[in-house]
Amino acid sequence: QLVESGGAVVQAGDSLRLSCTASGRVYSSSVMAWFRQGPGKEREFVALIRWSIPSTFYADPVKGRFTISKDRAGNTVFLQMNDLKPEDTAVYYCARGSTFDSQASAYYTWGQGTQVTVSS
């Protein structure tokens, strides 16, 4: 089970940090990712991190503004979002999979989502 938190209503240019905590241990073979779905849009990939060797990968729209990381305890993944824009408004979902893949179909466990709203 994955539980996201940290969503809020913010203004353009603000920063926000989302958290996703997994119940139980996240195995070294896992890949954790963030996806988002804006109003009237398809769900899209945001960022991912490999758990064992924390390599990361980002979608172009968030590159340089968002940072994915994990805690040392090994069961929480974060998404630090800086310089937020109105187009970042979406429900943000955490997901767990086992391949270094930006496709939603590669992930088998999903959180319930947390709403991020960026006003201009």
Secondary structure, DSSP 8 states (H G I E B T S, - for coil): -EEEE---EEETT--EEEEEEESS---TT-EEEEEEE-TTS--EEEEEEESSS--EEE-GGGTTTEEEEE-TTSSEEEEEE-S--GGG-EEEEEEEESSS--SGGGEEEE---EEEEEE-
